[in-house]
Amino acid sequence: MTLYEILSVVLACIALIVSFVVWTGQRRIQGESNDLQRATSELAKKQLDILLREEQGKNTARLSLVILRDGKTYRFRITNISQVDARDVEMELLVKKPEDSPIIPSEYAEKFPAREIPPGGAVTLIAALHLGSPTAYNALLKWTNPDGSKAQEQTYVAL
């Protein structure tokens, strides 16, 4: 073997080693790139889900229930905290014994179902509390959204 042939073989081996190092580096970078693309894809899906929920939330009414003190009396106040009207609003206190309910039936029958509560609007009911009354209640709020879908939410309200 001549000197030129040996030199050619050595250079070819060096080129082979360099190619192998570059190839393994490229595989590692490609793997990281694929991982980043997967993460970006999952993030985009989550963002789309959030946008869809927000869009749906814009067309859905949200109500809140509180007990507040009004001078010497207490009142239940249902407030529309969304940006759309809530129609046919009803409230039901979830009590073990019906006699524990502080709602005055005649006032409830007069005000409910509330035909429409606009955004920021509220409906109040006198809470006929006495010393033996519970200080907290579970309640079920029911209403109709502007798109006609029925909604209900169980909530907890305390003094």
C-alpha positions as CSV (number, residue, x, y, z in Angstrom):
1,M,0.0,0.0,0.0
2,T,1.3,3.4,-0.9
3,L,1.4,6.4,1.2
4,Y,-1.4,8.0,-0.8
5,E,-3.6,5.0,-0.3
6,I,-3.0,5.0,3.5
7,L,-3.7,8.7,3.6
8,S,-6.9,8.2,1.7
9,V,-8.1,5.4,4.1
10,V,-7.2,7.6,7.1
11,L,-9.1,10.5,5.7
12,A,-12.1,8.3,4.8
13,C,-12.1,7.0,8.4
14,I,-12.0,10.5,9.8
15,A,-14.9,11.5,7.5
16,L,-16.8,8.4,8.6
17,I,-16.3,9.4,12.3
18,V,-17.4,13.0,11.6
19,S,-20.4,11.8,9.7
20,F,-21.4,9.5,12.5
21,V,-21.1,12.2,15.2
22,V,-23.1,14.7,13.1
23,W,-25.8,12.0,12.4
24,T,-26.2,11.2,16.1
25,G,-26.4,14.9,16.9
26,Q,-29.1,15.4,14.3
27,R,-31.1,12.5,15.6
28,R,-31.0,13.9,19.1
29,I,-32.0,17.4,17.8
30,Q,-34.8,15.8,15.7
31,G,-36.1,14.0,18.8
32,E,-36.2,17.2,20.8
33,S,-37.9,19.0,17.9
34,N,-40.6,16.3,17.8
35,D,-41.1,16.6,21.6
36,L,-41.6,20.4,21.2
37,Q,-44.0,19.9,18.4
38,R,-46.1,17.5,20.5
39,A,-46.1,20.0,23.4
40,T,-47.1,22.8,21.1
41,S,-49.9,20.7,19.6
42,E,-51.2,19.8,23.1
43,L,-51.1,23.5,24.1
44,A,-53.0,24.5,21.0
45,K,-55.7,21.9,21.8
46,K,-56.0,23.2,25.3
47,Q,-56.2,26.8,24.1
48,L,-58.9,25.8,21.7
49,D,-60.9,24.1,24.5
50,I,-60.6,27.2,26.6
51,L,-61.7,29.4,23.8
52,L,-64.7,27.2,23.1
53,R,-65.6,27.1,26.9
54,E,-65.3,30.9,27.0
55,E,-67.5,31.3,23.9
56,Q,-70.1,28.9,25.4
57,G,-69.8,30.8,28.7
58,K,-70.7,34.1,27.0
59,N,-74.1,32.5,26.0
60,T,-74.7,31.0,29.4
61,A,-76.1,32.7,32.4
62,R,-74.5,32.5,35.9
63,L,-76.3,33.2,39.1
64,S,-75.2,33.8,42.6
65,L,-77.1,33.4,45.9
66,V,-76.3,35.2,49.1
67,I,-78.0,35.9,52.4
68,L,-77.7,39.5,53.4
69,R,-78.9,41.5,56.4
70,D,-81.3,44.3,55.5
71,G,-81.8,46.3,58.6
72,K,-83.4,43.9,61.1
73,T,-84.4,41.3,58.5
74,Y,-82.5,38.9,56.4
75,R,-83.0,38.4,52.7
76,F,-81.9,35.9,50.0
77,R,-80.6,37.7,46.9
78,I,-80.2,35.9,43.6
79,T,-78.0,38.0,41.3
80,N,-77.3,37.4,37.6
81,I,-73.4,37.7,37.4
82,S,-73.2,36.9,33.7
83,Q,-73.4,39.0,30.5
84,V,-76.7,37.4,29.3
85,D,-80.3,37.3,30.6
86,A,-81.4,34.4,32.8
87,R,-85.1,33.4,32.3
88,D,-87.5,31.4,34.3
89,V,-85.3,31.5,37.4
90,E,-86.3,29.3,40.4
91,M,-84.7,28.6,43.7
92,E,-85.1,25.6,46.0
93,L,-83.6,25.3,49.4
94,L,-82.4,21.8,50.1
95,V,-83.5,21.3,53.7
96,K,-84.2,18.0,55.6
97,K,-87.4,19.2,57.1
98,P,-89.8,21.5,55.1
99,E,-90.5,23.5,58.3
100,D,-86.8,24.5,58.4
101,S,-87.2,26.5,55.2
102,P,-87.2,30.3,56.0
103,I,-88.9,31.2,52.7
104,I,-92.3,32.6,52.9
105,P,-94.4,30.6,50.5
106,S,-96.7,33.4,49.4
107,E,-93.8,35.7,48.6
108,Y,-92.0,32.9,46.7
109,A,-95.1,32.2,44.7
110,E,-95.4,35.9,43.8
111,K,-91.8,36.3,42.6
112,F,-90.9,32.9,41.1
113,P,-90.3,31.7,38.6
114,A,-88.7,35.0,37.8
115,R,-89.4,35.7,34.1
116,E,-86.1,37.4,33.4
117,I,-83.1,38.6,35.4
118,P,-80.9,40.9,33.2
119,P,-77.1,41.0,33.7
120,G,-76.4,42.6,37.1
121,G,-80.1,42.3,38.1
122,A,-81.3,40.7,41.3
123,V,-84.3,39.2,42.9
124,T,-84.7,39.2,46.7
125,L,-86.8,37.1,49.1
126,I,-87.3,37.7,52.8
127,A,-85.6,35.0,54.9
128,A,-87.8,34.4,57.9
129,L,-85.0,33.3,60.2
130,H,-85.5,32.6,63.9
131,L,-83.2,31.5,66.7
132,G,-83.7,27.8,65.8
133,S,-83.0,28.4,62.1
134,P,-79.9,26.9,60.5
135,T,-77.2,29.5,59.7
136,A,-76.3,27.9,56.3
137,Y,-78.3,26.3,53.5
138,N,-77.7,24.3,50.4
139,A,-79.8,25.6,47.5
140,L,-80.6,24.6,44.0
141,L,-80.9,27.4,41.4
142,K,-82.6,26.6,38.1
143,W,-82.9,28.8,35.0
144,T,-83.1,28.9,31.2
145,N,-80.3,30.3,29.1
146,P,-81.0,32.6,26.1
147,D,-80.4,29.7,23.7
148,G,-83.2,27.8,25.5
149,S,-81.0,25.3,27.3
150,K,-81.9,24.5,30.9
151,A,-79.3,24.9,33.6
152,Q,-79.1,24.3,37.3
153,E,-76.5,24.8,39.9
154,Q,-76.3,23.6,43.5
155,T,-74.8,26.3,45.8
156,Y,-74.1,26.8,49.5
157,V,-75.0,30.0,51.3
158,A,-74.3,31.0,54.9
159,L,-74.8,34.0,57.1
